[in-house]
Amino acid sequence: MNWLVLGNGAKDIDVCLLSNDTNIIVFNHGFNELVGVCRIQNQKISGLSSPYTIQGPLPFDGFETQLNRPHSLLQTELNNVPSSGTVLLTTLSASNIQARVVGMNLLPSIARSATLSTNIPNPCHFHNWLGERRYALMQKFDQHFDWEALRLHKPRSGKLNVSDPFSLLKALAIAPNDITLAKLIGNISADCWLNNSSIESLKHAESYFYLQRGQQRTSNWWLYHNEASQYLADTHIKLAWCQQSLLLSA
C-alpha cells in the first residue's frame, strides 16, 4: 500500500483531484479540508506527553509507537528537535513503507517576514534543516521514496569569490548587526562555497542556521534581524546544495 505524504510547503499537487482511496498523511493543522487522512500532531499541537499523536488511519499496526521511537535519537544526531517530516520518513523507511512526498524539501526559508516583531523568532528556526537534509541524503531517502522536491537546483544568486567563506560565518557571529558583512556573505557564489566545502565543514556550519528552544542567548543574531536573515537565507540554500553535491557524489 503506497502513501502520499503532504508537507506544508509549496505543493505540486491539487488535493481536490485526489481520489477517495488515496492514502494520505498530513501534519498538524495542514489540509483541514481533507477528512479520513492520517494526521500527525506534534506535542505542541496535541498538548500531550508523547512527541507525536496520530488521528485517522495508520500505515501499519503499531505505527504511533514506532513514530515516537526515533525522536530522541534524531534529536541527538541533529542537536535540535527533529521535524515531524523527518521522523515520519525515518519510520516509514524502517518499515519499508513506500510513499510519494510532496510539499516538503526540508529547507523552508529562514528569511524573516517584514511583519515579524524583532524579538519574535520564526518557528522554522527551531529545526536544524541542514542536518535533516544531511540525514535524509545519507539514509538515501531520495531513493526509497518518490521525492522529487528533495533534490535542489544550483542556486544562481551571488557572484563573489573569496578564499575562506566559512571564516566569514564565524566572524559574523562575533559582529552583531554587521549588515555589510551579512550582505557580503549572501553574495558569495554557490561555486565558491562548493570549492571550499567538505562534509565536515558543512556539518559544523549547520549551527549558524537554527535556534534552540529555551536558549536565552544566541550568537546567531541574524535570525532575529529582518534584513540580515534575507542574506543568510540565500547562504543557507547554497550550503544545502553544496551538501547535496558532496553527499551524492560520495
Residue, then its C-alpha position, 0 to 999 in steps of 0.5 A: m500500500n503506497w502513501l502520499v505524504l503532504g508537507n506544508g510547503a509549496k505543493d505540486i499537487d491539487v488535493c481536490l483531484l485526489s481520489n477517495d482511496t488515496n492514502i494520505i498523511v498530513f501534519n498538524h493543522g495542514f489540509n483541514e479540508l481533507v477528512g479520513v487522512c492520517r494526521i500527525q500532531n506534534q506535542k505542541i499541537s496535541g498538548l500531550s506527553s508523547p512527541y507525536t499523536i496520530q488521528g485517522p488511519l495508520p500505515f501499519d499496526g503499531f505505527e504511533t509507537q514506532l513514530n515516537r521511537p526515533h525522536s530522541l535519537l534524531q534529536t541527538e544526531l541533529n542537536n535540535v528537535p527533529s521535524s515531524g517530516t523527518v521522523l515520519l520518513t525515518t519510520l516509514s523507511a524502517s518499515n519499508i513503507q513506500a510513499r510519494v512526498v510532496g510539499m516538503n524539501l526540508l529547507p523552508s526559508i529562514a528569511r524573516s517576514a517584514t511583519l515579524s516583531t524583532n524579538i519574535p523568532n520564526p518557528c522554522h528556526f527551531h529545526n536544524w534543516l541542514g542536518e535533516r537534509r544531511y540525514a535524509l541524503m545519507q539514509k538515501f531517502d531520495q531513493h526509497f521514496d518518490w521525492e522529487a522536491l528533495r533534490l535542489h537546483k544550483p542556486r544562481s544568486g551571488k557572484l563573489n569569490v573569496s578564499d575562506p567563506f566559512s571564516l566569514l560565518k564565524a566572524l559574523a557571529i562575533a559582529p552583531n548587526d554587521i549588515t555589510l558583512a551579512k550582505l557580503i556573505g549572501n553574495i558569495s557564489a554557490d561555486c565558491w562555497l562548493n570549492n571550499s566545502s567538505i562534509e565536515s565543514l558543512k556539518h559544523a556550519e549547520s549551527y549558524f542556521y537554527l535556534q534552540r528552544g529555551q536558549q536565552r542567548t544566541s550568537n546567531w543574531w541574524l535570525y532575529h534581524n529582518e534584513a540580515s536573515q534575507y542574506l543568510a537565507d540565500t547562504h543557507i540554500k547554497l550550503a544545502w546544495c553544496q551538501q547535496s553535491l558532496l553527499l551524492s557524489a560520495 
